[in-house]
Amino acid sequence: MIDETLKDIFNELNGAMEKSLDHTKVEFQKLRAGKATPSMLDGVLVEYYGSQVPLSQVSNISTPDARTLWVQPWEKNLIQDIERSIINANLGYNPQNDGERVMINIPPLTEERRRGLVKSIKSEAENGKVGLRSARKDAMEYIKMAQKDGLSEDLAKDAEVEVQDIIKAYSKKIDEG
Protein backbone atom coordinates (compact mmCIF):
# COMPACT_ATOMS: atom_id res chain seq x y z
CA MET A 1 0.00 0.00 0.00
CA ILE A 2 2.79 2.40 0.91
CA ASP A 3 4.69 1.68 -2.31
CA GLU A 4 1.46 2.20 -4.27
CA THR A 5 1.01 5.60 -2.63
CA LEU A 6 4.51 6.68 -3.64
CA LYS A 7 4.01 5.32 -7.17
CA ASP A 8 0.81 7.35 -7.46
CA ILE A 9 2.60 10.47 -6.22
CA PHE A 10 5.44 10.01 -8.71
CA ASN A 11 3.05 9.24 -11.57
CA GLU A 12 1.11 12.41 -10.85
CA LEU A 13 4.33 14.39 -10.50
CA ASN A 14 5.65 13.13 -13.83
CA GLY A 15 2.33 13.93 -15.50
CA ALA A 16 2.41 17.48 -14.17
CA MET A 17 6.05 17.85 -15.21
CA GLU A 18 5.30 16.66 -18.75
CA LYS A 19 2.42 19.14 -19.02
CA SER A 20 4.66 21.98 -17.89
CA LEU A 21 7.42 20.92 -20.28
CA ASP A 22 5.00 20.56 -23.21
CA HIS A 23 3.46 23.96 -22.50
CA THR A 24 6.90 25.56 -22.38
CA LYS A 25 7.87 23.95 -25.69
CA VAL A 26 4.67 25.27 -27.30
CA GLU A 27 5.43 28.76 -26.00
CA PHE A 28 9.00 28.53 -27.34
CA GLN A 29 7.65 27.60 -30.77
CA LYS A 30 5.50 30.72 -30.84
CA LEU A 31 8.54 32.96 -30.51
CA ARG A 32 9.74 34.42 -33.78
CA ALA A 33 13.42 33.67 -34.26
CA GLY A 34 13.85 35.08 -37.77
CA LYS A 35 13.10 31.87 -39.66
CA ALA A 36 9.59 31.37 -40.98
CA THR A 37 7.71 28.35 -39.58
CA PRO A 38 4.01 27.51 -39.88
CA SER A 39 3.77 27.27 -36.08
CA MET A 40 4.23 31.06 -35.93
CA LEU A 41 0.55 31.34 -36.83
CA ASP A 42 -0.74 28.71 -34.38
CA GLY A 43 -2.55 31.24 -32.20
CA VAL A 44 -4.42 32.92 -35.08
CA LEU A 45 -8.18 32.35 -35.11
CA VAL A 46 -10.33 33.04 -38.17
CA GLU A 47 -14.06 33.74 -38.34
CA TYR A 48 -15.52 30.81 -40.29
CA TYR A 49 -19.30 30.49 -40.60
CA GLY A 50 -19.87 32.23 -37.28
CA SER A 51 -17.20 30.35 -35.32
CA GLN A 52 -13.62 31.17 -34.42
CA VAL A 53 -11.41 28.37 -35.76
CA PRO A 54 -7.62 27.98 -35.90
CA LEU A 55 -6.07 29.21 -39.13
CA SER A 56 -4.62 25.75 -39.82
CA GLN A 57 -8.16 24.33 -40.05
CA VAL A 58 -9.21 26.58 -42.94
CA SER A 59 -5.96 26.79 -44.92
CA ASN A 60 -2.60 25.30 -45.76
CA ILE A 61 0.35 27.14 -44.25
CA SER A 62 3.69 26.66 -45.97
CA THR A 63 7.17 28.14 -46.03
CA PRO A 64 8.58 28.44 -49.55
CA ASP A 65 11.78 29.91 -48.10
CA ALA A 66 13.23 30.92 -44.73
CA ARG A 67 11.70 34.42 -44.83
CA THR A 68 8.21 33.81 -46.24
CA LEU A 69 4.97 32.23 -45.06
CA TRP A 70 2.18 31.40 -47.49
CA VAL A 71 -1.35 30.89 -46.26
CA GLN A 72 -3.48 29.19 -48.93
CA PRO A 73 -7.15 29.25 -47.85
CA TRP A 74 -9.35 26.36 -48.84
CA GLU A 75 -12.07 28.85 -49.76
CA LYS A 76 -11.07 32.04 -51.60
CA ASN A 77 -13.71 34.11 -49.83
CA LEU A 78 -11.69 33.70 -46.61
CA ILE A 79 -8.65 35.65 -47.82
CA GLN A 80 -9.79 38.98 -46.33
CA ASP A 81 -10.79 37.34 -43.04
CA ILE A 82 -7.44 35.55 -42.79
CA GLU A 83 -5.55 38.75 -43.51
CA ARG A 84 -7.58 40.65 -40.89
CA SER A 85 -7.12 37.87 -38.32
CA ILE A 86 -3.35 37.86 -38.76
CA ILE A 87 -3.24 41.64 -38.28
CA ASN A 88 -5.56 41.48 -35.25
CA ALA A 89 -3.44 38.76 -33.62
CA ASN A 90 -0.76 41.44 -32.98
CA LEU A 91 2.09 39.19 -34.05
CA GLY A 92 3.87 42.04 -35.80
CA TYR A 93 3.32 40.65 -39.31
CA ASN A 94 2.19 42.61 -42.33
CA PRO A 95 0.22 40.17 -44.50
CA GLN A 96 -0.38 40.80 -48.19
CA ASN A 97 -2.70 38.92 -50.49
CA ASP A 98 -2.44 38.32 -54.21
CA GLY A 99 -6.03 37.12 -54.63
CA GLU A 100 -4.97 33.48 -54.30
CA ARG A 101 -3.13 33.37 -50.99
CA VAL A 102 -1.87 35.50 -48.13
CA MET A 103 1.88 36.10 -48.01
CA ILE A 104 3.82 37.15 -44.94
CA ASN A 105 7.42 38.30 -45.22
CA ILE A 106 9.38 37.72 -42.02
CA PRO A 107 11.93 40.51 -41.56
CA PRO A 108 15.46 39.59 -40.48
CA LEU A 109 16.21 39.93 -36.80
CA THR A 110 17.61 43.23 -35.61
CA GLU A 111 19.87 43.48 -32.57
CA GLU A 112 16.99 45.00 -30.59
CA ARG A 113 14.69 42.13 -31.61
CA ARG A 114 17.37 39.58 -30.64
CA ARG A 115 17.60 41.09 -27.17
CA GLY A 116 13.83 41.01 -26.87
CA LEU A 117 13.81 37.40 -28.03
CA VAL A 118 16.35 36.43 -25.36
CA LYS A 119 14.20 38.12 -22.71
CA SER A 120 11.10 36.32 -23.99
CA ILE A 121 12.86 32.97 -23.96
CA LYS A 122 14.10 33.51 -20.42
CA SER A 123 10.62 34.58 -19.33
CA GLU A 124 8.97 31.51 -20.88
CA ALA A 125 11.60 29.23 -19.35
CA GLU A 126 10.96 30.77 -15.95
CA ASN A 127 7.20 30.30 -16.40
CA GLY A 128 7.86 26.62 -17.16
CA LYS A 129 9.99 26.31 -14.03
CA VAL A 130 7.22 27.91 -11.96
CA GLY A 131 5.00 25.06 -13.13
CA LEU A 132 7.66 22.57 -12.06
CA ARG A 133 7.95 24.14 -8.62
CA SER A 134 4.19 24.04 -8.21
CA ALA A 135 4.17 20.33 -9.04
CA ARG A 136 7.05 19.77 -6.60
CA LYS A 137 5.11 21.56 -3.84
CA ASP A 138 2.09 19.35 -4.48
CA ALA A 139 4.21 16.18 -4.46
CA MET A 140 5.90 17.19 -1.21
CA GLU A 141 2.51 17.80 0.41
CA TYR A 142 1.31 14.37 -0.72
CA ILE A 143 4.44 12.78 0.74
CA LYS A 144 3.85 14.55 4.07
CA MET A 145 0.23 13.34 4.08
CA ALA A 146 1.41 9.80 3.30
CA GLN A 147 3.87 10.06 6.17
CA LYS A 148 1.02 11.00 8.53
CA ASP A 149 -0.85 7.96 7.20
CA GLY A 150 1.97 5.59 8.10
CA LEU A 151 4.80 6.08 5.59
CA SER A 152 8.14 5.72 7.36
CA GLU A 153 10.33 8.77 7.78
CA ASP A 154 13.15 7.15 5.80
CA LEU A 155 10.89 6.41 2.84
CA ALA A 156 9.50 9.94 3.00
CA LYS A 157 13.01 11.45 2.94
CA ASP A 158 14.02 9.19 0.04
CA ALA A 159 10.86 10.18 -1.83
CA GLU A 160 11.58 13.89 -1.28
CA VAL A 161 15.11 13.43 -2.65
CA GLU A 162 13.71 11.61 -5.67
CA VAL A 163 11.18 14.40 -6.24
CA GLN A 164 14.03 16.91 -6.21
CA ASP A 165 16.01 14.80 -8.70
CA ILE A 166 13.00 14.67 -11.01
CA ILE A 167 12.61 18.46 -10.75
CA LYS A 168 16.28 18.96 -11.66
CA ALA A 169 15.94 16.68 -14.70
CA TYR A 170 12.87 18.53 -16.01
CA SER A 171 14.42 21.91 -15.25
CA LYS A 172 17.41 20.89 -17.34
CA LYS A 173 15.08 19.87 -20.20
CA ILE A 174 13.48 23.33 -20.08
CA ASP A 175 16.90 25.01 -20.13
CA GLU A 176 17.87 22.96 -23.17
CA GLY A 177 14.70 24.20 -24.88
C-alpha positions as MATLAB code, in Angstrom:
seq = 'MIDETLKDIFNELNGAMEKSLDHTKVEFQKLRAGKATPSMLDGVLVEYYGSQVPLSQVSNISTPDARTLWVQPWEKNLIQDIERSIINANLGYNPQNDGERVMINIPPLTEERRRGLVKSIKSEAENGKVGLRSARKDAMEYIKMAQKDGLSEDLAKDAEVEVQDIIKAYSKKIDEG';
ca = [
       0.000    0.000    0.000;
       2.786    2.404    0.913;
       4.687    1.682   -2.311;
       1.458    2.200   -4.266;
       1.008    5.598   -2.626;
       4.512    6.679   -3.640;
       4.005    5.318   -7.168;
       0.814    7.347   -7.464;
       2.597   10.469   -6.216;
       5.445   10.012   -8.713;
       3.052    9.243  -11.573;
       1.107   12.405  -10.846;
       4.326   14.395  -10.499;
       5.652   13.129  -13.832;
       2.332   13.927  -15.503;
       2.412   17.480  -14.171;
       6.048   17.846  -15.214;
       5.301   16.657  -18.749;
       2.416   19.137  -19.017;
       4.656   21.975  -17.888;
       7.419   20.923  -20.283;
       5.003   20.564  -23.207;
       3.457   23.960  -22.499;
       6.904   25.559  -22.379;
       7.867   23.947  -25.695;
       4.670   25.273  -27.298;
       5.428   28.758  -26.004;
       8.997   28.525  -27.335;
       7.649   27.602  -30.775;
       5.497   30.716  -30.838;
       8.545   32.962  -30.506;
       9.739   34.416  -33.779;
      13.425   33.668  -34.256;
      13.849   35.081  -37.771;
      13.096   31.875  -39.661;
       9.589   31.371  -40.980;
       7.712   28.354  -39.583;
       4.011   27.509  -39.879;
       3.774   27.270  -36.083;
       4.230   31.063  -35.930;
       0.555   31.339  -36.832;
      -0.745   28.707  -34.382;
      -2.549   31.244  -32.203;
      -4.415   32.925  -35.079;
      -8.181   32.350  -35.108;
     -10.326   33.039  -38.173;
     -14.065   33.745  -38.337;
     -15.517   30.807  -40.290;
     -19.304   30.488  -40.601;
     -19.871   32.232  -37.282;
     -17.202   30.348  -35.316;
     -13.622   31.167  -34.419;
     -11.406   28.372  -35.759;
      -7.617   27.979  -35.900;
      -6.072   29.207  -39.127;
      -4.622   25.750  -39.817;
      -8.163   24.329  -40.047;
      -9.211   26.583  -42.936;
      -5.963   26.788  -44.915;
      -2.597   25.298  -45.755;
       0.350   27.141  -44.249;
       3.692   26.655  -45.968;
       7.172   28.144  -46.029;
       8.576   28.443  -49.555;
      11.783   29.906  -48.100;
      13.235   30.922  -44.726;
      11.702   34.417  -44.825;
       8.211   33.807  -46.241;
       4.973   32.226  -45.063;
       2.179   31.397  -47.490;
      -1.354   30.890  -46.261;
      -3.477   29.186  -48.929;
      -7.151   29.249  -47.853;
      -9.349   26.356  -48.842;
     -12.074   28.848  -49.756;
     -11.066   32.037  -51.600;
     -13.711   34.112  -49.825;
     -11.687   33.701  -46.606;
      -8.650   35.653  -47.821;
      -9.793   38.985  -46.333;
     -10.794   37.337  -43.038;
      -7.444   35.555  -42.794;
      -5.547   38.755  -43.506;
      -7.575   40.652  -40.894;
      -7.120   37.867  -38.316;
      -3.348   37.863  -38.758;
      -3.235   41.636  -38.281;
      -5.562   41.484  -35.247;
      -3.437   38.757  -33.622;
      -0.761   41.440  -32.985;
       2.086   39.191  -34.054;
       3.869   42.040  -35.803;
       3.316   40.649  -39.307;
       2.194   42.610  -42.332;
       0.215   40.168  -44.495;
      -0.385   40.801  -48.191;
      -2.701   38.922  -50.489;
      -2.444   38.318  -54.214;
      -6.034   37.123  -54.628;
      -4.970   33.480  -54.297;
      -3.127   33.369  -50.987;
      -1.872   35.504  -48.126;
       1.876   36.101  -48.009;
       3.817   37.152  -44.942;
       7.421   38.302  -45.217;
       9.381   37.724  -42.022;
      11.926   40.515  -41.559;
      15.458   39.594  -40.480;
      16.213   39.931  -36.802;
      17.607   43.227  -35.607;
      19.875   43.482  -32.569;
      16.991   44.995  -30.591;
      14.690   42.132  -31.613;
      17.367   39.579  -30.644;
      17.602   41.090  -27.171;
      13.826   41.012  -26.866;
      13.807   37.403  -28.032;
      16.353   36.426  -25.365;
      14.196   38.124  -22.714;
      11.097   36.321  -23.990;
      12.857   32.965  -23.959;
      14.103   33.506  -20.415;
      10.624   34.577  -19.334;
       8.966   31.506  -20.881;
      11.605   29.228  -19.355;
      10.959   30.772  -15.947;
       7.199   30.298  -16.398;
       7.856   26.619  -17.156;
       9.989   26.306  -14.026;
       7.218   27.914  -11.956;
       4.995   25.057  -13.128;
       7.665   22.573  -12.063;
       7.952   24.138   -8.621;
       4.194   24.041   -8.207;
       4.172   20.328   -9.044;
       7.052   19.774   -6.598;
       5.114   21.557   -3.844;
       2.086   19.347   -4.475;
       4.207   16.185   -4.464;
       5.904   17.185   -1.207;
       2.513   17.797    0.408;
       1.309   14.367   -0.718;
       4.436   12.782    0.738;
       3.854   14.552    4.070;
       0.227   13.344    4.084;
       1.407    9.802    3.299;
       3.874   10.063    6.168;
       1.017   10.996    8.531;
      -0.852    7.963    7.200;
       1.969    5.586    8.099;
       4.796    6.082    5.587;
       8.144    5.721    7.362;
      10.332    8.773    7.783;
      13.154    7.153    5.800;
      10.888    6.409    2.841;
       9.499    9.939    3.001;
      13.010   11.450    2.944;
      14.023    9.187    0.037;
      10.862   10.184   -1.834;
      11.580   13.891   -1.277;
      15.114   13.432   -2.651;
      13.710   11.608   -5.673;
      11.176   14.401   -6.240;
      14.033   16.915   -6.206;
      16.008   14.801   -8.696;
      12.998   14.669  -11.013;
      12.607   18.457  -10.747;
      16.278   18.958  -11.661;
      15.941   16.684  -14.696;
      12.868   18.529  -16.010;
      14.416   21.910  -15.249;
      17.413   20.894  -17.341;
      15.085   19.868  -20.200;
      13.479   23.328  -20.081;
      16.901   25.008  -20.127;
      17.873   22.959  -23.165;
      14.702   24.202  -24.876;
];
